[in-house]
Amino acid sequence: MSTLAAQSTKTQTGTREIALSVQQLTTSFRSDDGLVTAISNASFDLYKGEALGLVGESGCGKSVTSKSIMRLLPEHNTRYGSDSKVMLGNDDLMKFSNRQMRQIRGDRIAMIFQEPMTALNPVFTVGWQLDEALRFHTKLNRAGRRKRVVELLDMVEIPNPDKRYNEYPHQLSGGMRQRVVIAMALACEPEILIADEPTTALDVTIQAQILRLMNELRERTGTAILLITHDLGVVAQTCDRVVVMYAGQVVEQAPVRDLFHSPSHPYTRALLESIPRSGTKEKGKRLATINGIVPSLLDMPKACRFAERCSGCQARCEADMPELLNISSDRSVRCHFPVHKEKSE
């Protein structure tokens, strides 16, 4: 385990048990222009029973990170770094075969995909698709599986679960389809639940219901959640800690309250400043924006990747790559000149 990972297990309440440890994850793709690196040495821990937010703009590597953990990227053109590790207990998933990963997916680690209409097969009923995971991962008979499926549909608050069992995805609303995807992910009570933008396509009312449901399920089952989103409002409502990614790198890690009250990385501060705010003092003001765009994978800066967009950029930022360093027992930042530097413990 890395020094950062080892130190991060110490909290004010004692030592917590790590459910998933991502260590030095590097993910590259073969292309016509050569090997293109999308994720560079990403490291973070997910503790049992917690919700960890993984945030950043589109193109920062959040979904690639989750698919790397699940080993869902196409094997023929994906390359992982030699030091990359994804530790699930004592098992390194980077060393698992495709057959071994099929045993892990849906059982010990499950994923809620971003768009439920593409995650569900339109030619099979909802009940059949939920039953499939149980057929593969459990020894329940047909009657036992049907009972479990109805229980799952009821657990995610789908009305008339017996009726919905025989319906097709197109017969359900967007909110109901997302609940079905959540039920499918929770069918075998996984240790880890990866939720990739689970509320993006939903209206505000349904989004609040889905987030409440995920929190209730986490409290009830003890499942650890890795929530991938670009919505910091969702993070504030749902998560215990936050990992901020930019251009394929982890640039900050902190407890959610600390991150919102005193962000350390200029990118994190810029993200928070761009959140629309209500109130008479804000009326008529222009929304804050972050100048520029995320750098291309084909032309990634050799030094600080945020330097061109950073209002506090200095000569060192354009010359040297900053390291991810601990600034306290539970915070780390990748910046030569952190916005808010705490005293190390």
C-alpha positions as CSV (number, residue, x, y, z in Angstrom):
1,M,0.0,0.0,0.0
2,S,1.2,3.5,-0.7
3,T,2.2,5.9,2.1
4,L,-0.7,8.1,1.3
5,A,-3.1,5.2,1.4
6,A,-1.6,3.9,4.7
7,Q,-1.9,7.3,6.4
8,S,-5.4,7.9,5.1
9,T,-6.7,5.0,7.2
10,K,-6.2,7.0,10.4
11,T,-9.2,9.2,11.2
12,Q,-10.5,11.0,14.2
13,T,-12.6,8.0,15.1
14,G,-9.9,5.5,14.7
15,T,-9.0,3.1,12.0
16,R,-11.4,2.2,9.3
17,E,-11.4,-0.9,7.1
18,I,-10.6,-0.4,3.4
19,A,-13.1,-2.0,1.0
20,L,-11.3,-1.0,-2.2
21,S,-7.8,0.4,-2.7
22,V,-6.8,1.9,-6.1
23,Q,-3.1,2.3,-6.2
24,Q,-1.0,4.0,-9.0
25,L,-3.7,3.3,-11.6
26,T,-2.5,4.1,-15.1
27,T,-4.8,3.4,-18.1
28,S,-3.7,4.0,-21.7
29,F,-5.2,3.3,-25.1
30,R,-3.6,2.3,-28.3
31,S,-4.5,4.7,-31.1
32,D,-3.3,5.7,-34.6
33,D,-1.1,8.3,-32.8
34,G,0.5,5.8,-30.5
35,L,-0.2,5.0,-26.8
36,V,-2.5,7.7,-25.2
37,T,-2.7,7.8,-21.4
38,A,-6.1,8.7,-20.0
39,I,-5.4,8.0,-16.3
40,S,-2.0,8.8,-14.7
41,N,-1.1,7.1,-11.3
42,A,-4.5,7.6,-9.7
43,S,-4.6,6.5,-6.0
44,F,-7.4,6.5,-3.5
45,D,-9.2,4.3,-1.0
46,L,-12.8,3.5,-0.5
47,Y,-13.8,2.5,3.1
48,K,-16.5,0.1,4.1
49,G,-19.9,1.7,4.4
50,E,-18.8,5.1,3.1
51,A,-19.8,7.1,0.1
52,L,-16.9,8.6,-1.8
53,G,-17.4,11.2,-4.5
54,L,-15.3,11.2,-7.7
55,V,-15.7,14.6,-9.3
56,G,-14.4,16.7,-12.2
57,E,-15.3,18.1,-15.6
58,S,-16.2,15.9,-18.5
59,G,-13.0,14.4,-20.0
60,C,-11.1,14.3,-16.6
61,G,-11.1,10.5,-16.5
62,K,-13.9,9.7,-14.0
63,S,-15.7,7.0,-16.1
64,V,-12.4,5.6,-17.4
65,T,-11.3,5.1,-13.8
66,S,-14.5,3.3,-12.9
67,K,-14.3,1.0,-16.0
68,S,-10.7,0.3,-15.2
69,I,-11.6,-0.8,-11.7
70,M,-14.3,-3.1,-13.2
71,R,-12.0,-4.2,-16.1
72,L,-14.8,-3.3,-18.6
73,L,-12.5,-1.5,-21.1
74,P,-11.7,-3.4,-24.4
75,E,-8.7,-5.6,-23.7
76,H,-7.3,-5.5,-27.2
77,N,-6.4,-1.8,-27.1
78,T,-6.2,-1.0,-23.3
79,R,-3.0,-1.1,-21.4
80,Y,-2.6,-0.7,-17.6
81,G,0.6,0.5,-15.9
82,S,2.9,-2.2,-14.5
83,D,2.5,-0.7,-11.0
84,S,-1.3,-0.4,-11.2
85,K,-3.2,-2.2,-8.5
86,V,-6.9,-2.4,-7.6
87,M,-7.1,-4.2,-4.3
88,L,-10.4,-5.8,-3.3
89,G,-9.5,-7.2,0.1
90,N,-6.4,-9.3,-0.6
91,D,-7.2,-9.7,-4.3
92,D,-5.5,-7.5,-7.0
93,L,-8.1,-7.3,-9.8
94,M,-5.5,-6.2,-12.2
95,K,-4.2,-9.7,-12.1
96,F,-7.5,-11.4,-12.6
97,S,-8.5,-13.2,-15.8
98,N,-11.7,-12.3,-17.7
99,R,-13.3,-15.4,-16.3
100,Q,-12.4,-14.4,-12.7
101,M,-13.7,-10.9,-13.3
102,R,-17.1,-12.2,-14.4
103,Q,-17.4,-13.9,-11.0
104,I,-16.5,-10.6,-9.3
105,R,-18.8,-8.3,-11.3
106,G,-22.3,-8.2,-10.0
107,D,-21.4,-10.2,-7.0
108,R,-18.6,-8.4,-5.0
109,I,-18.6,-5.2,-7.1
110,A,-21.6,-3.8,-9.0
111,M,-22.1,-0.8,-11.2
112,I,-25.0,1.6,-11.9
113,F,-24.4,2.9,-15.4
114,Q,-25.1,6.4,-16.6
115,E,-28.0,5.8,-18.9
116,P,-30.5,3.1,-17.8
117,M,-32.1,2.7,-21.3
118,T,-28.8,1.5,-22.7
119,A,-28.0,-0.6,-19.6
120,L,-31.2,-2.5,-19.9
121,N,-31.9,-4.9,-22.8
122,P,-35.1,-3.8,-24.6
123,V,-36.1,-7.3,-25.7
124,F,-36.2,-8.9,-22.2
125,T,-38.5,-8.2,-19.3
126,V,-37.4,-6.4,-16.2
127,G,-37.8,-9.6,-14.2
128,W,-35.8,-11.7,-16.6
129,Q,-32.9,-9.3,-16.5
130,L,-32.9,-9.1,-12.7
131,D,-33.2,-12.9,-12.5
132,E,-30.1,-13.3,-14.7
133,A,-27.7,-12.0,-12.1
134,L,-29.2,-14.3,-9.5
135,R,-28.9,-17.3,-11.8
136,F,-25.2,-16.7,-12.3
137,H,-24.2,-15.7,-8.8
138,T,-26.6,-17.6,-6.4
139,K,-27.9,-21.1,-5.9
140,L,-31.6,-20.0,-5.6
141,N,-34.2,-22.1,-7.5
142,R,-36.6,-20.5,-9.9
143,A,-39.2,-19.7,-7.3
144,G,-36.6,-18.3,-4.9
145,R,-35.2,-16.1,-7.6
146,R,-38.6,-14.7,-8.5
147,K,-39.3,-13.9,-4.8
148,R,-35.9,-12.2,-4.5
149,V,-36.6,-10.1,-7.7
150,V,-39.9,-8.9,-6.4
151,E,-38.3,-8.1,-3.1
152,L,-35.6,-6.0,-4.9
153,L,-38.2,-4.1,-6.9
154,D,-40.1,-3.4,-3.7
155,M,-36.9,-2.3,-2.0
156,V,-36.2,0.3,-4.6
157,E,-39.8,1.6,-4.2
158,I,-41.2,0.5,-7.5
159,P,-45.0,0.2,-7.2
160,N,-46.8,-3.1,-8.1
161,P,-43.5,-5.1,-8.2
162,D,-45.3,-8.3,-9.3
163,K,-46.8,-6.5,-12.3
164,R,-43.5,-4.8,-13.2
165,Y,-41.7,-8.1,-13.2
166,N,-43.3,-8.9,-16.5
167,E,-42.9,-5.5,-18.1
168,Y,-40.3,-4.3,-20.6
169,P,-37.9,-1.3,-20.1
170,H,-39.8,0.9,-22.5
171,Q,-43.0,0.5,-20.4
172,L,-41.3,2.2,-17.5
173,S,-40.5,5.8,-16.8
174,G,-36.9,7.1,-16.7
175,G,-37.0,7.1,-12.9
176,M,-38.3,3.6,-12.7
177,R,-35.7,2.3,-15.2
178,Q,-33.0,3.8,-13.0
179,R,-34.5,2.1,-10.0
180,V,-34.4,-1.2,-11.8
181,V,-30.7,-0.7,-12.7
182,I,-30.1,0.0,-9.0
183,A,-32.0,-3.1,-8.0
184,M,-30.0,-5.1,-10.5
185,A,-26.7,-3.8,-9.0
186,L,-27.8,-4.6,-5.5
187,A,-29.2,-8.1,-6.3
188,C,-26.3,-10.0,-4.8
189,E,-25.6,-7.4,-2.0
190,P,-22.2,-6.3,-3.3
191,E,-19.4,-5.0,-1.1
192,I,-18.8,-2.1,-3.6
193,L,-21.3,-0.1,-5.6
194,I,-20.0,2.1,-8.4
195,A,-22.6,4.7,-9.5
196,D,-21.6,6.5,-12.7
197,E,-23.7,9.7,-13.0
198,P,-26.8,7.8,-11.7
199,T,-29.1,10.8,-11.8
200,T,-27.9,12.8,-14.9
201,A,-30.9,12.0,-17.1
202,L,-33.5,12.5,-14.3
203,D,-35.5,15.5,-13.2
204,V,-34.8,17.1,-9.9
205,T,-37.6,15.4,-8.0
206,I,-36.6,11.9,-9.2
207,Q,-33.0,12.7,-8.6
208,A,-33.6,13.5,-4.9
209,Q,-35.6,10.2,-4.6
210,I,-32.7,8.2,-6.1
211,L,-30.1,9.8,-3.9
212,R,-32.2,9.2,-0.8
213,L,-32.7,5.6,-1.9
214,M,-29.0,5.1,-2.3
215,N,-28.2,6.5,1.1
216,E,-30.9,4.3,2.7
217,L,-29.5,1.2,1.0
218,R,-26.0,2.1,2.1
219,E,-27.1,2.4,5.7
220,R,-29.1,-0.8,5.5
221,T,-26.7,-3.1,3.7
222,G,-23.3,-1.5,4.6
223,T,-22.3,-1.3,0.9
224,A,-19.5,1.2,0.1
225,I,-20.4,3.6,-2.8
226,L,-18.1,5.2,-5.3
227,L,-20.3,8.0,-6.7
228,I,-19.0,9.5,-10.0
229,T,-20.5,12.9,-10.8
230,H,-19.8,16.4,-12.0
231,D,-22.6,17.8,-9.8
232,L,-21.1,19.1,-6.6
233,G,-24.5,19.6,-5.1
234,V,-25.1,15.8,-5.3
235,V,-21.7,15.3,-3.6
236,A,-22.6,17.6,-0.7
237,Q,-25.9,15.7,-0.1
238,T,-24.5,12.2,-0.4
239,C,-20.8,11.8,0.1
240,D,-18.5,11.5,3.1
241,R,-15.2,12.2,1.2
242,V,-14.3,13.6,-2.2
243,V,-11.6,12.8,-4.8
244,V,-11.2,15.5,-7.4
245,M,-9.8,14.5,-10.8
246,Y,-8.4,16.8,-13.5
247,A,-6.9,15.7,-16.8
248,G,-6.5,12.0,-15.7
249,Q,-4.9,12.9,-12.3
250,V,-6.1,13.0,-8.7
251,V,-5.5,16.6,-7.7
252,E,-7.2,16.7,-4.3
253,Q,-8.7,14.4,-1.6
254,A,-10.6,15.6,1.4
255,P,-13.6,15.0,3.7
256,V,-16.6,16.6,2.0
257,R,-17.1,19.3,4.6
258,D,-13.5,20.4,4.6
259,L,-13.4,20.5,0.8
260,F,-16.5,22.7,0.5
261,H,-15.3,25.1,3.3
262,S,-11.6,25.3,2.4
263,P,-10.6,23.8,-1.0
264,S,-6.8,23.4,-1.4
265,H,-6.4,23.1,-5.1
266,P,-7.1,26.0,-7.4
267,Y,-9.2,23.7,-9.7
268,T,-11.4,22.6,-6.8
269,R,-11.9,26.2,-5.8
270,A,-12.8,27.2,-9.4
271,L,-15.4,24.3,-9.5
272,L,-17.0,25.5,-6.3
273,E,-17.1,29.1,-7.4
274,S,-18.9,28.1,-10.6
275,I,-21.9,26.7,-8.7
276,P,-25.0,28.9,-9.2
277,R,-26.1,30.5,-6.0
278,S,-29.5,32.0,-5.0
279,G,-30.1,35.2,-3.1
280,T,-30.5,38.9,-3.6
281,K,-26.8,39.5,-3.4
282,E,-26.2,37.2,-6.4
283,K,-29.0,38.6,-8.5
284,G,-27.7,40.1,-11.8
285,K,-24.2,38.8,-11.3
286,R,-22.5,36.8,-14.1
287,L,-21.8,33.1,-13.3
288,A,-18.2,32.3,-12.6
289,T,-16.5,30.1,-15.2
290,I,-13.2,28.3,-15.6
291,N,-11.3,29.7,-18.6
292,G,-10.1,27.3,-21.2
293,I,-10.8,23.5,-21.5
294,V,-9.3,20.3,-20.2
295,P,-6.1,19.5,-22.2
296,S,-6.2,16.9,-25.0
297,L,-4.8,13.5,-24.2
298,L,-2.7,13.9,-27.3
299,D,-1.1,17.1,-26.0
300,M,-0.9,16.7,-22.2
301,P,1.3,19.3,-20.4
302,K,4.6,17.9,-18.9
303,A,4.2,20.1,-15.9
304,C,1.1,21.1,-13.9
305,R,-1.9,20.2,-16.1
306,F,-4.0,23.0,-14.7
307,A,-1.4,25.7,-15.2
308,E,-2.9,27.2,-18.3
309,R,-6.3,27.7,-16.7
310,C,-5.1,28.7,-13.2
311,S,-5.3,32.4,-12.2
312,G,-2.5,31.8,-9.7
313,C,-0.1,30.2,-12.1
314,Q,3.7,30.8,-11.5
315,A,6.9,29.9,-13.3
316,R,7.3,26.7,-11.3
317,C,3.9,25.5,-12.3
318,E,4.9,25.6,-16.0
319,A,8.2,23.9,-15.4
320,D,7.6,21.1,-12.8
321,M,4.9,18.4,-12.3
322,P,3.5,18.7,-8.7
323,E,3.3,15.6,-6.6
324,L,0.2,14.5,-4.6
325,L,1.2,15.3,-1.1
326,N,-0.5,15.0,2.3
327,I,-1.3,18.4,3.9
328,S,-3.0,16.8,6.9
329,S,-4.0,13.3,8.2
330,D,-7.0,13.1,5.9
331,R,-6.2,15.6,3.1
332,S,-3.9,15.6,0.1
333,V,-3.4,18.0,-2.8
334,R,-1.4,18.1,-6.1
335,C,-0.2,21.7,-6.2
336,H,3.0,23.7,-5.8
337,F,1.0,26.5,-4.1
338,P,-2.1,25.2,-2.4
339,V,-4.8,27.7,-1.8
340,H,-5.4,26.6,1.8
341,K,-2.5,24.7,3.4
342,E,-3.2,23.0,6.7
343,K,-0.6,22.1,9.3
344,S,0.6,18.5,8.9
345,E,-0.2,16.2,11.7
